[in-house]
Amino acid sequence: MTSCSSDDYTEKVNSVQVESAETTIAAIGGTATIQVKGTGISATSAASWLSVAVDGNTIVATATANPMRESRATHITVTASNGDQQLVSVVQYGLVLSLSDSEIDVNGSTHELTIATETTIPVTVTSNTEWITAVYDAENNVINVTIKNNVDENPREGSITVTGEGVSETITISQGGIVLELEKDKYVVASNDASTMSVAVTRSIEVQATSDVDWLTPTFNEETSTLELAVAASEELQRSGTVTLTSGSLTKTITIEQYGLYGEYYLVYADLKNQKWLYYLATFDENGLSYDYMPGLTLTYPLKKTDDYQVTMGPAGSPIGSYGTSYYFFLAWGNSEGGTWSTYDGTESATMNVIFKEGTQYIDELTGTFGDPEDPTTIDSWFMWGCSAPEFSSTGHLGYFDWIVYPYLEKVPANASASRRSATHAIRTKDGHEAMPAVLKNILRPYELKK
């Protein structure tokens, strides 16, 4: 009998050895190179999307583009002439196509946008409408989008399609209609002098402005989105014109009214003691209502334009002038309600409306109200109230020095004669009374002169 020693066993060694291998391929397709050791090398692929070619000990694997977002894998079988085999795994990445935006919402203006992209494949970009232009910048991986302005008031929708090898993404673009908005549709210029004014406009595209009268010259400032209006001087009591703004299919109309609120007035009031209507020749401008009470003392009452056809008198306690060491303030008085005057805190005001009557301009209802809104006191008189200090207070008061009862303002006609302008002749008031000029000797003197 004979026996074999364990030292006689020899382990079989595979004659095919992989020396180096590229085992991943990009989604767009490409090749992977595998270097092997062995004799009579051949190779086969387990998947139809991966083909192999053998050149000696070099195997080149070629993958077609992956049409899916998921990665895929297969293997290559490498065989030597003696039948030894080796398996080599190959992975191909899935497609990557992502965009920074999928929905875009813009107003009716022109817009230029940039959409960031991330892709592993070549892509093409198309728009489904002529008002959207999209261009792919492969170097910077962005899509440059231009959206034209909408010339219609109705909103619209379009899209951009980004297409690669078997995949696509869509960007939906919603654009609003034309925007053309004004804060008000009527503006009032309360002066007959030439002036300019600016009107803020909210808009989305270019605006054209036209006027229906030659005394209104409109210019639209595209940079600031404002309508600039040049208003010519007027000799008329009141006039009106319109400016039309056109933006695409939208139009807006603004009415501009001009009237001579500011200017010279007869401040007409009642002299109850002598049963006469008297007046001062007064000037109304942006500073208030002013008239010469006496040489060296001009009083300026706090009359202000507060709305299109509204002016406000007050507040009570407002300074109106000074003479020597005396200071004078406006005070409101409710004579018809038992003698009630406005408070000393300077918070009360009276509201009046501009009234046009029979071709003559009046600022009427100068009485107004003050006090408790639930139980207001009717103002029918103005006081020139003196104080010994430049601030109105109950401790420093010196009493009243003029009392204007039932006041109203009648506009001095533009063609008034010099004598009427100097108030040396009587005028006819709106109530038919004959008004005589106010004479200083019939009026209480300022405190400084009474000493």
C-alpha positions in Angstrom: 0.0 0.0 0.0 1.1 3.5 -0.7 -0.1 7.0 0.6 0.2 10.7 -0.4 1.4 13.4 1.8 -0.6 16.6 2.2 2.4 18.5 1.0 1.6 17.2 -2.5 -1.6 19.6 -2.8 -1.3 22.6 -5.1 -4.1 25.4 -5.0 -5.4 26.3 -8.4 -4.7 29.9 -9.3 -7.1 31.8 -11.8 -5.1 32.7 -14.8 -7.3 35.8 -15.4 -6.3 38.7 -13.2 -7.7 42.3 -13.3 -4.9 44.8 -13.0 -6.9 48.0 -13.4 -10.5 48.9 -14.2 -12.7 51.9 -14.7 -16.0 50.7 -13.5 -18.3 53.8 -13.7 -19.6 55.5 -16.8 -21.4 58.8 -17.0 -25.2 59.0 -17.7 -24.6 60.4 -21.2 -22.7 57.2 -22.2 -19.0 56.6 -22.7 -16.3 54.0 -22.2 -14.5 52.2 -19.4 -11.1 50.5 -19.9 -10.1 47.3 -18.1 -6.6 45.9 -18.0 -6.2 42.1 -17.3 -3.5 39.4 -17.2 -4.1 36.2 -19.0 -3.7 34.3 -22.3 -6.3 34.3 -25.1 -8.5 36.9 -23.4 -12.1 37.3 -24.5 -15.0 39.2 -22.9 -18.8 39.4 -23.0 -21.3 41.8 -21.5 -24.4 40.8 -19.6 -26.4 43.8 -20.7 -27.4 45.0 -24.1 -26.6 48.7 -23.3 -22.9 47.8 -22.6 -20.7 46.5 -25.5 -17.1 45.2 -25.1 -14.1 45.1 -27.4 -10.9 43.2 -26.6 -7.4 44.2 -27.8 -4.9 41.8 -26.3 -5.2 42.3 -22.6 -7.2 45.5 -22.8 -10.9 45.5 -22.7 -12.9 48.6 -23.7 -16.5 48.7 -22.5 -18.8 51.2 -24.2 -22.2 52.2 -22.7 -25.1 53.9 -24.5 -26.8 56.9 -22.8 -28.8 56.0 -19.8 -32.4 57.1 -20.5 -33.4 56.9 -16.8 -32.8 59.0 -13.7 -31.8 55.8 -11.8 -28.3 54.3 -12.1 -27.9 50.9 -13.7 -25.4 48.1 -13.3 -24.2 45.0 -15.1 -21.0 42.9 -15.4 -18.5 41.8 -17.9 -17.3 38.2 -18.0 -13.5 37.9 -18.9 -12.4 34.5 -20.1 -8.9 33.1 -20.8 -8.1 30.5 -23.3 -7.8 27.8 -20.6 -11.3 28.5 -19.5 -10.6 30.6 -16.4 -13.0 33.5 -15.9 -13.3 36.7 -14.0 -16.3 39.0 -13.5 -15.9 42.8 -13.6 -18.9 45.0 -12.4 -19.7 48.2 -14.3 -22.1 50.9 -13.1 -23.6 53.7 -15.2 -25.0 56.8 -13.5 -28.6 57.9 -14.0 -29.6 61.2 -15.6 -29.5 64.4 -13.7 -31.7 67.3 -14.8 -32.9 69.8 -12.2 -33.9 73.4 -12.4 -33.9 76.1 -9.7 -37.5 77.1 -10.6 -40.5 75.3 -11.9 -43.1 78.1 -11.6 -42.6 81.8 -12.2 -45.1 84.5 -11.5 -44.4 88.1 -12.7 -46.3 91.3 -13.4 -47.0 92.7 -16.8 -43.7 94.4 -17.2 -40.7 93.2 -19.2 -38.5 90.8 -17.2 -35.1 89.2 -17.6 -34.5 86.2 -15.4 -31.8 83.6 -14.9 -32.7 80.0 -14.0 -29.9 77.8 -12.6 -29.6 74.2 -14.0 -27.9 71.0 -12.9 -27.6 68.4 -15.6 -25.4 65.5 -16.6 -26.6 65.5 -20.2 -26.8 67.9 -23.1 -30.2 69.7 -23.1 -32.2 71.9 -25.4 -34.5 74.7 -24.3 -37.7 75.7 -26.1 -40.6 78.1 -25.4 -44.2 77.6 -26.4 -44.9 81.2 -26.9 -43.4 84.2 -28.7 -43.4 86.5 -25.6 -41.0 84.2 -23.8 -37.4 83.7 -25.0 -35.2 81.1 -23.4 -31.5 80.4 -24.2 -29.4 77.7 -22.5 -25.9 78.8 -21.4 -24.0 75.4 -21.1 -20.8 77.0 -19.9 -22.5 78.6 -16.8 -25.3 76.0 -16.5 -28.1 78.6 -16.6 -31.1 79.4 -18.7 -31.5 83.1 -19.6 -35.1 84.0 -19.9 -36.7 87.2 -21.4 -40.4 87.9 -20.8 -41.9 90.6 -22.9 -44.3 93.1 -21.4 -48.0 92.2 -21.6 -49.9 94.8 -23.6 -53.3 93.4 -22.6 -55.2 93.8 -19.3 -55.8 90.0 -19.1 -53.1 87.8 -17.5 -51.5 85.1 -19.6 -49.5 81.9 -19.2 -46.6 80.3 -21.1 -44.0 77.6 -20.5 -40.3 76.7 -21.1 -39.4 73.0 -21.8 -35.9 71.7 -21.0 -35.3 68.4 -22.8 -32.4 65.9 -22.5 -31.8 62.3 -23.4 -35.2 60.8 -22.6 -36.1 63.4 -19.8 -37.7 66.8 -19.7 -38.6 69.5 -17.2 -41.2 72.3 -17.7 -41.1 75.8 -16.3 -44.6 77.4 -16.1 -44.6 81.2 -16.4 -47.6 83.3 -15.4 -47.7 86.9 -16.2 -50.2 89.5 -15.0 -52.0 91.9 -17.2 -51.2 95.6 -17.6 -51.1 97.6 -14.4 -52.2 101.3 -14.6 -53.4 102.8 -11.4 -53.7 106.3 -10.0 -54.2 107.4 -6.4 -57.0 109.8 -7.4 -58.8 110.6 -10.6 -59.2 114.3 -9.9 -56.7 116.9 -8.8 -57.4 120.6 -8.0 -55.0 123.4 -8.5 -56.1 126.2 -6.1 -54.2 129.1 -7.8 -54.6 131.0 -11.1 -50.8 131.3 -11.3 -48.7 129.0 -13.5 -47.7 125.9 -11.6 -46.4 122.4 -11.9 -47.6 119.2 -10.2 -46.5 115.6 -10.0 -48.9 112.6 -10.0 -47.6 109.2 -8.9 -48.6 106.4 -11.3 -48.4 102.6 -10.7 -47.8 101.0 -14.0 -46.2 97.9 -15.6 -45.3 99.2 -19.1 -44.7 102.4 -20.9 -47.3 105.2 -20.6 -48.3 107.9 -23.0 -50.1 111.1 -21.7 -52.2 113.5 -23.7 -54.3 116.5 -22.7 -57.6 117.8 -24.1 -56.8 121.5 -23.3 -53.9 123.6 -24.3 -53.3 125.0 -20.8 -52.3 121.5 -19.5 -49.0 120.1 -20.7 -48.5 116.5 -19.5 -45.1 114.6 -19.6 -44.7 111.1 -18.3 -41.4 110.4 -16.5 -40.6 106.7 -17.2 -37.8 106.7 -14.7 -39.8 107.8 -11.7 -43.3 106.6 -12.9 -44.8 110.1 -12.4 -47.0 112.2 -14.5 -45.5 115.7 -14.6 -48.1 118.4 -15.3 -47.4 122.0 -16.3 -50.5 124.2 -15.6 -50.6 127.6 -17.3 -51.7 130.8 -15.7 -55.4 131.5 -15.9 -57.7 134.6 -15.9 -60.8 132.5 -15.5 -62.6 132.0 -12.3 -62.6 128.2 -12.7 -61.7 125.8 -15.5 -61.3 122.1 -16.0 -59.3 119.8 -18.3 -58.5 116.2 -18.6 -55.3 114.2 -19.1 -55.6 110.7 -20.6 -52.9 108.1 -19.8 -52.6 105.2 -22.2 -50.7 102.0 -21.4 -51.2 99.1 -23.9 -55.0 98.5 -24.0 -55.7 100.4 -20.8 -56.6 104.1 -20.4 -57.0 106.2 -17.3 -58.4 109.8 -17.2 -57.4 112.4 -14.7 -59.5 115.6 -14.3 -57.5 118.7 -13.4 -59.5 121.7 -12.1 -58.0 125.1 -11.6 -59.5 127.9 -9.7 -58.3 131.0 -8.1 -58.6 130.2 -4.4 -55.7 132.3 -3.5 -55.8 136.1 -4.1 -57.5 139.2 -2.8 -60.8 139.0 -0.9 -63.2 141.3 0.9 -63.3 140.0 4.5 -66.9 141.0 5.1 -68.3 141.0 8.6 -71.2 142.5 10.7 -70.8 145.5 12.9 -73.6 144.6 15.3 -73.3 147.9 17.3 -73.9 150.1 14.3 -75.9 147.6 12.3 -73.6 147.8 9.3 -71.7 145.3 7.2 -68.0 146.2 7.1 -65.0 144.7 5.4 -61.2 144.5 5.2 -59.3 144.1 2.0 -57.5 140.8 2.7 -55.1 138.5 0.9 -55.4 134.7 1.0 -52.4 132.6 0.1 -50.5 129.5 1.4 -49.5 131.4 4.5 -53.1 132.2 5.6 -55.5 135.1 5.4 -53.8 138.5 5.9 -54.9 142.1 6.2 -53.6 145.3 7.6 -55.4 146.0 10.8 -53.6 149.3 11.3 -50.2 150.8 10.2 -47.5 148.5 11.6 -49.9 145.6 12.4 -50.7 143.0 9.8 -52.9 140.1 11.1 -52.6 136.7 9.4 -55.4 134.3 10.4 -54.7 130.5 10.2 -56.8 129.8 7.1 -55.4 126.8 5.2 -56.4 124.8 2.1 -57.0 121.2 3.4 -58.7 119.5 0.4 -59.8 120.2 -3.1 -62.5 122.6 -2.3 -62.1 122.9 1.5 -60.3 125.3 3.7 -59.9 125.1 7.5 -59.7 127.9 10.0 -57.8 127.3 13.2 -56.7 126.0 15.5 -57.7 128.4 18.2 -54.8 129.9 20.0 -52.8 130.3 16.7 -50.6 133.5 16.6 -51.8 136.1 14.1 -49.6 139.1 14.7 -47.7 141.3 17.2 -47.4 145.0 18.0 -44.8 146.4 20.4 -44.9 144.1 23.4 -48.4 142.7 22.7 -49.0 139.5 20.9 -52.3 138.6 19.2 -54.0 135.2 18.7 -57.0 133.8 16.9 -59.9 132.7 19.1 -63.2 131.3 18.0 -66.5 132.5 19.6 -70.0 131.1 19.6 -72.0 134.3 20.1 -75.3 132.8 19.0 -75.1 130.1 21.7 -74.8 132.3 24.7 -71.2 133.4 24.4 -69.0 130.3 24.3 -65.4 130.6 23.2 -62.9 128.0 22.2 -60.6 126.6 24.8 -57.2 127.9 25.7 -55.4 124.8 24.7 -55.2 125.7 21.0 -56.8 122.5 19.8 -60.1 123.7 18.3 -60.6 124.4 14.6 -63.4 125.3 12.2 -64.0 123.8 8.8 -65.4 125.8 5.8 -66.1 125.0 2.2 -65.4 127.0 -0.9 -68.6 127.9 -2.7 -69.1 129.2 -6.2 -72.2 131.3 -6.6 -73.6 133.2 -9.5 -70.2 133.7 -11.1 -68.6 135.2 -7.9 -66.4 133.2 -5.7 -67.1 133.0 -2.0 -65.5 131.3 0.9 -68.6 130.8 2.9 -69.7 129.2 6.1 -66.7 130.5 7.9 -68.4 129.9 11.2 -67.9 126.1 11.4 -68.0 124.3 14.8 -65.8 123.4 17.7 -65.9 121.5 21.0 -67.6 118.2 21.7 -68.3 116.3 18.4 -71.5 115.0 19.9 -72.7 118.5 20.9 -70.6 121.0 18.9 -70.6 124.8 19.4 -71.3 126.9 16.3 -68.6 129.4 15.6 -70.0 132.7 14.3 -67.2 135.1 15.3 -63.5 135.5 15.3 -61.5 137.3 18.1 -58.2 139.0 17.9 -57.1 138.1 21.5 -54.1 139.8 23.1 -51.5 138.3 25.4 -48.4 139.7 27.0 -46.3 136.7 26.0 -45.6 135.1 22.6 -47.5 131.9 23.7 -51.3 131.8 24.1 -52.3 131.2 27.7 -55.1 132.1 30.1 -52.6 133.7 32.6 -51.1 136.2 30.1 -54.2 137.3 28.3 -55.0 141.0 27.8 -58.5 140.7 26.5 -59.9 141.0 22.9 -59.1 143.8 20.5 -61.3 143.0 17.5 -64.5 141.1 17.1 -65.4 139.9 13.6 -69.0 138.6 13.5 -70.6 136.4 10.8 -67.5 136.6 8.6 -67.3 135.5 5.0 -64.9 136.2 2.1 -65.9 137.6 -1.3 -63.3 137.4 -4.0 -62.2 140.8 -5.3 -62.9 140.7 -9.1 -59.8 140.7 -11.3 -61.1 143.8 -13.1 -61.9 145.7 -9.8 -60.9 149.4 -10.0 -58.1 150.8 -7.9 -60.5 152.6 -5.7 -62.4 149.4 -4.9 -59.2 147.6 -4.3 -58.2 150.2 -1.7 -61.7 149.7 -0.1 -62.7 153.3 -0.2 -66.1 152.6 -1.7 -69.0 150.4 -0.6 -69.6 147.0 -2.1 -72.8 145.0 -2.3 -72.6 141.9 -0.1 -74.2 138.5 -1.0 -77.1 139.3 1.3 -77.9 142.6 -0.4 -76.4 144.8 2.4 -74.3 147.7 1.5 -70.9 147.3 3.1 -69.0 150.3 4.2 -65.2 150.3 4.7 -63.9 149.5 8.1 -62.7 152.7 9.8 -60.0 152.5 12.4 -61.8 154.9 14.8 -64.7 152.5 15.0 -62.5 149.6 16.0 -60.9 148.9 19.4 -57.3 149.8 19.3 -54.5 147.3 20.2 -53.7 147.2 23.9 -50.4 149.0 23.4 -52.2 152.1 22.0 -54.9 152.2 24.7 -52.4 153.2 27.5 
